[in-house]
Amino acid sequence: MTELTLDERLSATRRIMSLLEGWGLGARDIARILLLPDTIKARHIVHFRDREPFPDDPGVNRRLGYLMRIENALHTYFPRNPEMRHHWVRRANKHFSRRAPVAVMVEDGESGLISVLSHLDCTFAWDLTGSRAEYGH
């Protein structure tokens, strides 16, 4: 998010906080899924909803990018039903060994985010495998 203005970073932070809270995540899980620095305590998470942007850290920014792409993919899957977007994330899924996608993201960290995004967005998975580079030649 380095190249974004403060207002754009605040807007992105609010968007992600709304998404994560909509999935039913508490402060500790939000800090864990974003791998926020240890200096940010769970009680501080509420500040991100209202007045502060997330830290401008490469790891945090990468995870925010995954979450934004997951949110966009869920909009594609369920364009008219926002409740289904939240339901899908919280429901056990056989693709993830009967774990809910949100549990995969929280428990497995960045690899969990990548797994969920790959499942939802085949173009992301395609890029990840290097198929795009092979196809272009």
C-alpha positions as CSV (number, residue, x, y, z in Angstrom):
1,M,0.0,0.0,0.0
2,T,3.1,2.2,-0.1
3,E,2.1,3.9,-3.3
4,L,-1.4,4.8,-1.9
5,T,-2.3,8.1,-0.3
6,L,-3.2,8.2,3.4
7,D,-6.9,8.5,2.5
8,E,-6.6,5.5,0.1
9,R,-4.8,3.5,2.8
10,L,-7.5,4.4,5.3
11,S,-10.2,3.3,2.9
12,A,-8.5,0.0,2.2
13,T,-8.1,-0.6,5.9
14,R,-11.7,0.0,6.6
15,R,-12.7,-2.2,3.8
16,I,-10.6,-5.1,5.1
17,M,-11.7,-4.6,8.7
18,S,-15.3,-4.7,7.6
19,L,-14.6,-7.9,5.6
20,L,-12.8,-9.6,8.5
21,E,-15.3,-8.6,11.1
22,G,-18.1,-9.8,8.7
23,W,-16.4,-13.2,8.7
24,G,-16.7,-13.2,12.5
25,L,-13.0,-12.7,13.3
26,G,-12.0,-11.1,16.6
27,A,-9.0,-8.9,17.2
28,R,-6.5,-11.7,17.9
29,D,-7.5,-13.5,14.7
30,I,-7.3,-10.3,12.7
31,A,-3.8,-9.6,14.0
32,R,-2.9,-13.2,13.2
33,I,-4.3,-13.3,9.6
34,L,-2.5,-10.1,8.8
35,L,0.6,-11.0,10.7
36,L,0.6,-7.6,12.3
37,P,3.8,-6.6,14.2
38,D,4.0,-7.8,17.8
39,T,4.0,-4.1,18.9
40,I,0.3,-3.9,17.9
41,K,-1.8,-5.4,20.7
42,A,-5.2,-6.9,20.2
43,R,-6.9,-4.0,22.0
44,H,-5.4,-1.7,19.3
45,I,-7.1,-3.4,16.4
46,V,-10.3,-1.3,16.9
47,H,-8.3,1.8,15.9
48,F,-7.9,0.4,12.4
49,R,-11.7,0.4,12.0
50,D,-12.0,4.0,12.8
51,R,-8.9,6.2,12.4
52,E,-5.6,4.4,11.5
53,P,-4.4,2.6,8.4
54,F,-2.8,-0.8,8.7
55,P,1.0,-0.6,9.0
56,D,2.8,0.0,5.7
57,D,4.7,-3.3,5.9
58,P,5.5,-5.5,2.9
59,G,4.2,-8.6,4.6
60,V,1.0,-6.9,5.8
61,N,0.5,-5.3,2.4
62,R,0.9,-8.7,0.6
63,R,-1.7,-10.3,2.9
64,L,-4.1,-7.3,2.4
65,G,-3.7,-7.9,-1.4
66,Y,-4.7,-11.5,-1.0
67,L,-7.7,-10.6,1.1
68,M,-8.9,-8.0,-1.4
69,R,-8.6,-10.6,-4.2
70,I,-10.5,-13.1,-2.0
71,E,-13.2,-10.5,-1.4
72,N,-13.4,-9.8,-5.2
73,A,-13.6,-13.5,-6.0
74,L,-16.4,-13.9,-3.5
75,H,-18.3,-11.1,-5.2
76,T,-17.9,-12.9,-8.5
77,Y,-19.2,-16.2,-6.9
78,F,-22.1,-14.6,-5.1
79,P,-22.9,-11.3,-6.9
80,R,-26.3,-10.8,-5.4
81,N,-26.0,-12.4,-2.0
82,P,-23.6,-10.9,0.5
83,E,-24.7,-13.3,3.2
84,M,-23.6,-16.2,1.1
85,R,-20.1,-14.7,0.9
86,H,-19.8,-14.7,4.6
87,H,-21.5,-18.1,4.9
88,W,-19.1,-19.7,2.4
89,V,-16.0,-18.5,4.3
90,R,-17.3,-19.9,7.6
91,R,-18.6,-23.2,6.4
92,A,-16.6,-26.4,6.4
93,N,-15.3,-27.2,2.9
94,K,-14.2,-30.6,1.6
95,H,-11.4,-28.9,-0.4
96,F,-9.8,-27.8,2.8
97,S,-10.2,-31.1,4.7
98,R,-13.5,-30.1,6.1
99,R,-12.1,-26.9,7.6
100,A,-13.8,-23.6,7.0
101,P,-11.8,-21.3,4.6
102,V,-11.6,-18.7,7.3
103,A,-10.0,-21.2,9.7
104,V,-7.5,-22.1,6.9
105,M,-6.6,-18.5,6.5
106,V,-6.1,-17.8,10.2
107,E,-4.4,-21.1,11.2
108,D,-2.2,-21.5,8.1
109,G,-1.2,-17.9,7.6
110,E,0.0,-16.7,4.2
111,S,-0.1,-20.2,2.8
112,G,-3.8,-20.5,3.9
113,L,-4.6,-17.2,2.2
114,I,-2.9,-18.4,-1.0
115,S,-4.9,-21.7,-0.8
116,V,-8.2,-20.0,-0.4
117,L,-7.5,-17.5,-3.1
118,S,-6.2,-20.3,-5.5
119,H,-9.5,-22.2,-4.9
120,L,-11.6,-19.1,-5.6
121,D,-9.6,-17.5,-8.4
122,C,-8.3,-19.9,-11.1
123,T,-6.3,-17.0,-12.7
124,F,-4.4,-16.6,-9.5
125,A,-3.7,-20.3,-9.4
126,W,-2.7,-20.3,-13.0
127,D,-0.2,-17.4,-12.5
128,L,1.1,-19.2,-9.4
129,T,2.0,-22.3,-11.4
130,G,3.9,-20.4,-14.0
131,S,1.4,-21.4,-16.7
132,R,1.1,-17.8,-17.9
133,A,4.8,-17.6,-18.7
134,E,4.7,-21.0,-20.5
135,Y,1.6,-20.0,-22.4
136,G,3.1,-16.7,-23.6
137,H,5.9,-18.5,-25.5
